[in-house]
Amino acid sequence: MKKVFAVLAIAAAFTACNDAAETTEVTITDSSAINATLDSAAATVNSASAAIDSTVSAAVDTINAKVDSLKK
């Protein structure tokens, strides 16, 4: 079984190293569009994070209330 894995690893290395991929160079001319996109993405992540935090806080509060009610 080890020999099969070794042969597969060598075959994968040949396959990966044998591809001569075409590369294209991209020139950035409008950095304000990129900054706007990054700001939008950051705002989306921050709002999602806030929603997750509030949901987790509510769940923790509910669990704590259940534990307190069981202790009484």
C-alpha positions as CSV (number, residue, x, y, z in Angstrom):
1,M,0.0,0.0,0.0
2,K,2.9,2.3,0.7
3,K,4.2,1.7,-2.8
4,V,0.9,2.8,-4.3
5,F,0.9,6.0,-2.3
6,A,4.5,6.6,-3.4
7,V,3.7,6.1,-7.0
8,L,0.7,8.3,-6.8
9,A,2.7,11.1,-5.1
10,I,5.4,10.9,-7.8
11,A,2.7,11.0,-10.5
12,A,1.1,14.0,-8.9
13,A,4.4,15.8,-8.7
14,F,5.1,15.1,-12.4
15,T,1.6,16.3,-13.3
16,A,1.9,19.5,-11.2
17,C,5.4,20.4,-12.4
18,N,4.7,19.6,-16.0
19,D,2.0,22.2,-16.6
20,A,3.2,25.4,-18.1
21,A,0.4,27.6,-17.2
22,E,-0.2,30.8,-19.1
23,T,0.0,33.9,-16.9
24,T,-1.5,37.3,-17.6
25,E,-0.4,40.5,-16.0
26,V,-3.1,42.7,-14.6
27,T,-2.5,46.4,-14.3
28,I,-4.3,48.2,-11.6
29,T,-5.3,51.7,-12.8
30,D,-8.2,52.6,-10.4
31,S,-7.2,52.0,-6.8
32,S,-10.3,53.9,-5.6
33,A,-12.6,51.1,-7.0
34,I,-10.4,48.5,-5.2
35,N,-10.6,50.4,-1.9
36,A,-14.4,50.8,-2.2
37,T,-14.7,47.0,-2.8
38,L,-12.5,46.3,0.2
39,D,-14.4,48.7,2.4
40,S,-17.7,47.1,1.3
41,A,-16.3,43.6,2.1
42,A,-15.1,44.8,5.5
43,A,-18.5,46.3,6.3
44,T,-20.2,43.0,5.4
45,V,-17.8,41.0,7.6
46,N,-18.3,43.4,10.5
47,S,-22.1,43.3,10.3
48,A,-22.0,39.5,10.1
49,S,-19.6,39.4,13.1
50,A,-22.0,41.6,15.1
51,A,-24.9,39.4,14.3
52,I,-23.1,36.3,15.3
53,D,-21.9,37.9,18.5
54,S,-25.5,38.9,19.5
55,T,-26.8,35.4,18.7
56,V,-24.1,33.8,20.7
57,S,-24.7,36.2,23.6
58,A,-28.4,35.4,23.5
59,A,-27.7,31.7,23.5
60,V,-25.3,32.0,26.4
61,D,-27.8,34.0,28.4
62,T,-30.5,31.5,27.7
63,I,-28.3,28.6,28.9
64,N,-27.2,30.5,32.0
65,A,-30.9,31.1,32.8
66,K,-31.7,27.4,32.4
67,V,-28.8,26.4,34.6
68,D,-29.8,28.9,37.3
69,S,-33.4,27.6,37.2
70,L,-32.1,24.1,37.6
71,K,-30.0,25.0,40.6
72,K,-33.0,26.3,42.5
